[in-house]
Amino acid sequence: MSKPIVITTAITGSQPRKKDNPALPVTPQEQIESTHEAFEAGSSLVHIHVRDEDENSSSDPELFARVQEGIKQHCPGMIIQFSTGGRGREAEQRGAMMHLKPDMASLATGSVNFPSNIYENPPDLIESLAASMKENGVKPEVEVFDAAMLYNAVRLSEAGKIPKPLHVQFVTGIPGAMPTRRKLLEFLVDELHELAPDATWSAMGIGRHQFEVNKWTLQMGGHARTGFEDNVKLGRDALAPNNAALVSLITDVAADYDRYPAGPEEARALLALTSAV
Ligand code: ZN
Protein backbone atom coordinates (compact mmCIF):
# COMPACT_ATOMS: atom_id res chain seq x y z
CA MET A 1 0.00 0.00 0.00
CA SER A 2 1.19 3.47 -0.86
CA LYS A 3 2.86 5.40 1.98
CA PRO A 4 2.98 9.16 2.52
CA ILE A 5 6.22 11.13 2.31
CA VAL A 6 6.80 14.52 3.89
CA ILE A 7 8.66 16.74 1.42
CA THR A 8 10.63 19.57 3.01
CA THR A 9 11.59 22.58 0.92
CA ALA A 10 14.64 24.53 2.08
CA ILE A 11 13.79 27.60 0.04
CA THR A 12 16.84 29.81 0.69
CA GLY A 13 20.44 28.92 1.40
CA SER A 14 23.48 31.04 2.08
CA GLN A 15 24.72 31.41 -1.49
CA PRO A 16 24.74 34.84 -3.19
CA ARG A 17 21.60 35.37 -5.23
CA LYS A 18 22.81 37.10 -8.33
CA LYS A 19 25.90 35.06 -8.94
CA ASP A 20 24.64 31.52 -8.57
CA ASN A 21 20.92 31.69 -8.82
CA PRO A 22 18.85 34.72 -9.77
CA ALA A 23 15.66 32.92 -8.66
CA LEU A 24 16.78 32.53 -5.04
CA PRO A 25 14.05 34.02 -2.82
CA VAL A 26 15.59 36.45 -0.33
CA THR A 27 12.99 39.10 0.55
CA PRO A 28 10.04 38.05 2.75
CA GLN A 29 7.66 38.53 -0.20
CA GLU A 30 9.79 36.36 -2.49
CA GLN A 31 10.11 33.75 0.22
CA ILE A 32 6.35 33.61 0.77
CA GLU A 33 5.69 33.28 -2.97
CA SER A 34 8.37 30.64 -3.44
CA THR A 35 7.01 28.65 -0.48
CA HIS A 36 3.50 28.88 -1.88
CA GLU A 37 4.66 27.44 -5.21
CA ALA A 38 6.45 24.61 -3.41
CA PHE A 39 3.36 23.96 -1.28
CA GLU A 40 1.18 23.73 -4.39
CA ALA A 41 3.70 21.30 -5.88
CA GLY A 42 3.34 18.92 -2.89
CA SER A 43 5.69 20.14 -0.17
CA SER A 44 4.21 20.18 3.34
CA LEU A 45 7.19 21.52 5.32
CA VAL A 46 9.25 24.64 4.73
CA HIS A 47 12.74 25.24 6.18
CA ILE A 48 13.47 28.96 6.47
CA HIS A 49 16.55 31.19 6.62
CA VAL A 50 16.00 34.94 6.34
CA ARG A 51 18.20 37.66 4.81
CA ASP A 52 18.64 41.31 5.70
CA GLU A 53 18.43 44.18 3.19
CA ASP A 54 21.99 43.49 2.01
CA GLU A 55 20.95 39.85 1.49
CA ASN A 56 23.18 38.62 4.30
CA SER A 57 21.99 35.85 6.63
CA SER A 58 20.00 37.36 9.48
CA SER A 59 18.49 36.38 12.81
CA ASP A 60 16.05 39.28 12.89
CA PRO A 61 12.83 38.01 14.47
CA GLU A 62 10.90 40.66 12.55
CA LEU A 63 11.88 39.05 9.23
CA PHE A 64 11.04 35.56 10.48
CA ALA A 65 7.67 36.89 11.69
CA ARG A 66 6.80 38.37 8.29
CA VAL A 67 7.64 35.19 6.42
CA GLN A 68 5.81 33.07 9.00
CA GLU A 69 2.69 35.20 8.76
CA GLY A 70 2.59 35.14 4.96
CA ILE A 71 3.08 31.39 4.81
CA LYS A 72 0.33 30.78 7.37
CA GLN A 73 -1.98 32.89 5.26
CA HIS A 74 -1.16 31.43 1.84
CA CYS A 75 -0.22 27.83 2.70
CA PRO A 76 -2.78 26.66 5.25
CA GLY A 77 -1.35 24.06 7.61
CA MET A 78 2.11 23.89 6.05
CA ILE A 79 4.69 23.01 8.71
CA ILE A 80 6.97 25.98 9.36
CA GLN A 81 10.53 25.27 10.43
CA PHE A 82 13.04 28.01 11.28
CA SER A 83 16.74 27.40 10.86
CA THR A 84 19.00 27.94 13.84
CA GLY A 85 21.97 27.28 11.55
CA GLY A 86 25.19 29.11 12.06
CA ARG A 87 26.41 30.58 8.80
CA GLY A 88 26.82 34.31 9.20
CA ARG A 89 25.03 34.42 12.53
CA GLU A 90 26.35 34.90 16.05
CA ALA A 91 25.75 32.02 18.45
CA GLU A 92 23.64 34.05 20.87
CA GLN A 93 21.39 35.20 18.00
CA ARG A 94 20.63 31.78 16.58
CA GLY A 95 17.55 31.17 18.72
CA ALA A 96 16.42 34.80 18.90
CA MET A 97 13.17 34.11 17.00
CA MET A 98 11.99 31.08 18.99
CA HIS A 99 9.29 33.10 20.78
CA LEU A 100 7.47 33.19 17.43
CA LYS A 101 6.73 29.52 18.09
CA PRO A 102 7.27 28.01 14.64
CA ASP A 103 6.13 24.38 14.42
CA MET A 104 9.74 23.23 14.24
CA ALA A 105 13.31 24.51 14.33
CA SER A 106 16.54 22.89 13.22
CA LEU A 107 19.00 21.76 15.88
CA ALA A 108 22.49 20.48 15.07
CA THR A 109 23.64 18.24 17.91
CA GLY A 110 27.38 18.63 17.43
CA SER A 111 30.11 20.53 15.60
CA VAL A 112 31.56 19.72 12.20
CA ASN A 113 33.99 21.08 9.63
CA PHE A 114 32.52 22.84 6.61
CA PRO A 115 34.75 23.49 3.58
CA SER A 116 36.25 26.71 4.95
CA ASN A 117 35.07 27.01 8.54
CA ILE A 118 33.89 25.12 11.62
CA TYR A 119 30.16 24.82 12.15
CA GLU A 120 30.37 25.30 15.89
CA ASN A 121 27.72 23.81 18.13
CA PRO A 122 29.24 23.51 21.60
CA PRO A 123 27.30 21.52 24.23
CA ASP A 124 26.01 24.58 26.10
CA LEU A 125 24.64 26.13 22.88
CA ILE A 126 22.90 22.87 21.89
CA GLU A 127 21.31 22.61 25.32
CA SER A 128 20.21 26.23 25.43
CA LEU A 129 18.65 26.03 21.93
CA ALA A 130 16.93 22.76 22.90
CA ALA A 131 15.63 24.33 26.13
CA SER A 132 14.29 27.33 24.25
CA MET A 133 12.50 25.04 21.77
CA LYS A 134 10.98 23.05 24.62
CA GLU A 135 9.82 26.18 26.41
CA ASN A 136 8.11 27.45 23.25
CA GLY A 137 6.59 24.12 22.18
CA VAL A 138 8.80 23.96 19.07
CA LYS A 139 9.74 20.51 17.81
CA PRO A 140 13.43 20.17 16.92
CA GLU A 141 14.52 18.69 13.64
CA VAL A 142 17.85 17.17 14.58
CA GLU A 143 20.42 17.91 11.88
CA VAL A 144 22.97 15.11 11.73
CA PHE A 145 26.08 16.26 9.84
CA ASP A 146 28.26 13.61 11.42
CA ALA A 147 27.53 10.23 13.04
CA ALA A 148 28.33 11.42 16.57
CA MET A 149 25.43 13.86 16.34
CA LEU A 150 22.96 10.99 16.04
CA TYR A 151 24.14 9.39 19.27
CA ASN A 152 24.19 12.77 21.01
CA ALA A 153 20.59 13.42 19.93
CA VAL A 154 19.49 10.05 21.33
CA ARG A 155 21.31 10.84 24.59
CA LEU A 156 19.61 14.25 24.85
CA SER A 157 16.20 12.72 24.17
CA GLU A 158 16.75 10.03 26.80
CA ALA A 159 17.61 12.85 29.23
CA GLY A 160 14.34 14.62 28.34
CA LYS A 161 16.10 17.59 26.76
CA ILE A 162 14.78 16.85 23.27
CA PRO A 163 11.18 15.61 23.13
CA LYS A 164 10.33 12.19 21.73
CA PRO A 165 9.72 11.02 19.08
CA LEU A 166 12.89 12.36 17.45
CA HIS A 167 12.83 13.69 13.92
CA VAL A 168 16.26 13.45 12.30
CA GLN A 169 17.64 14.95 9.09
CA PHE A 170 20.76 13.20 7.81
CA VAL A 171 22.92 15.73 5.97
CA THR A 172 25.32 14.32 3.39
CA GLY A 173 27.60 15.69 0.72
CA ILE A 174 29.30 18.60 2.49
CA PRO A 175 33.06 18.32 1.89
CA GLY A 176 34.68 17.60 5.26
CA ALA A 177 31.50 16.07 6.70
CA MET A 178 29.61 12.86 5.79
CA PRO A 179 29.80 11.82 2.14
CA THR A 180 26.75 10.80 0.12
CA ARG A 181 27.04 7.04 0.30
CA ARG A 182 24.03 4.80 0.45
CA LYS A 183 25.74 2.26 2.72
CA LEU A 184 26.45 5.03 5.22
CA LEU A 185 22.85 6.25 5.15
CA GLU A 186 21.56 2.70 5.57
CA PHE A 187 23.82 2.25 8.59
CA LEU A 188 22.67 5.52 10.19
CA VAL A 189 18.98 4.74 9.60
CA ASP A 190 19.49 1.26 11.02
CA GLU A 191 21.11 2.73 14.14
CA LEU A 192 18.30 5.27 14.52
CA HIS A 193 15.66 2.51 14.28
CA GLU A 194 17.45 0.48 16.91
CA LEU A 195 18.13 3.33 19.36
CA ALA A 196 14.94 5.35 18.87
CA PRO A 197 12.32 3.04 17.32
CA ASP A 198 9.62 5.73 17.24
CA ALA A 199 11.82 8.28 15.43
CA THR A 200 11.12 9.63 11.95
CA TRP A 201 13.85 10.63 9.51
CA SER A 202 14.71 12.38 6.31
CA ALA A 203 17.95 12.75 4.39
CA MET A 204 19.52 15.26 2.09
CA GLY A 205 22.36 15.32 -0.40
CA ILE A 206 24.07 18.58 -1.21
CA GLY A 207 24.45 19.76 -4.82
CA ARG A 208 24.46 17.11 -7.50
CA HIS A 209 23.58 14.39 -4.97
CA GLN A 210 20.21 15.86 -4.06
CA PHE A 211 17.87 13.94 -6.34
CA GLU A 212 19.80 10.72 -5.87
CA VAL A 213 19.30 10.95 -2.10
CA ASN A 214 15.62 11.85 -2.65
CA LYS A 215 15.18 8.55 -4.48
CA TRP A 216 16.97 6.62 -1.72
CA THR A 217 14.65 8.04 0.93
CA LEU A 218 11.59 7.29 -1.21
CA GLN A 219 12.76 3.70 -1.38
CA MET A 220 13.95 3.37 2.22
CA GLY A 221 10.77 4.74 3.79
CA GLY A 222 12.17 8.06 4.96
CA HIS A 223 11.08 11.59 4.19
CA ALA A 224 12.64 13.93 1.65
CA ARG A 225 14.24 17.34 1.50
CA THR A 226 14.91 19.53 -1.47
CA GLY A 227 15.23 23.23 -2.30
CA PHE A 228 17.69 25.93 -3.25
CA GLU A 229 19.55 25.77 0.06
CA ASP A 230 20.97 22.42 -0.98
CA ASN A 231 20.98 22.51 -4.78
CA VAL A 232 20.02 24.90 -7.58
CA LYS A 233 20.00 22.54 -10.54
CA LEU A 234 17.34 20.30 -12.04
CA GLY A 235 19.80 17.94 -13.60
CA ARG A 236 23.43 18.12 -14.54
CA ASP A 237 23.22 21.57 -16.13
CA ALA A 238 19.78 23.18 -16.09
CA LEU A 239 19.15 25.74 -13.38
CA ALA A 240 15.85 25.10 -11.57
CA PRO A 241 13.44 27.98 -12.28
CA ASN A 242 12.10 27.86 -8.73
CA ASN A 243 11.86 25.70 -5.61
CA ALA A 244 8.63 24.11 -6.85
CA ALA A 245 10.46 22.55 -9.80
CA LEU A 246 12.73 20.72 -7.36
CA VAL A 247 9.70 19.49 -5.39
CA SER A 248 8.13 18.24 -8.63
CA LEU A 249 11.19 16.08 -9.35
CA ILE A 250 10.24 14.08 -6.24
CA THR A 251 6.46 14.01 -6.72
CA ASP A 252 6.92 12.91 -10.35
CA VAL A 253 8.65 9.68 -9.30
CA ALA A 254 7.01 9.09 -5.88
CA ALA A 255 4.45 6.61 -7.23
CA ASP A 256 7.26 4.46 -8.65
CA TYR A 257 8.25 3.83 -5.02
CA ASP A 258 4.67 3.44 -3.73
CA ARG A 259 4.80 6.83 -2.05
CA TYR A 260 2.63 9.93 -2.31
CA PRO A 261 3.21 13.47 -0.99
CA ALA A 262 1.68 13.94 2.46
CA GLY A 263 -0.65 16.91 2.85
CA PRO A 264 -0.19 19.27 5.81
CA GLU A 265 -2.53 17.44 8.15
CA GLU A 266 -1.03 14.05 7.41
CA ALA A 267 2.50 15.46 7.67
CA ARG A 268 1.75 16.86 11.13
CA ALA A 269 0.48 13.47 12.27
CA LEU A 270 3.49 11.66 10.80
CA LEU A 271 5.93 13.97 12.61
CA ALA A 272 3.86 13.84 15.82
CA LEU A 273 3.38 17.60 15.92
CA THR A 274 0.91 18.72 18.52
CA SER A 275 0.15 22.04 16.82
CA ALA A 276 -3.06 21.92 14.78
CA VAL A 277 -3.44 22.74 11.09
ZN1 ZN B 1 19.16 25.48 6.50
Residues whose N, C-alpha, C, O or C-beta is under 5 A from the ligand:
A	BS01	ZN	S83 G85
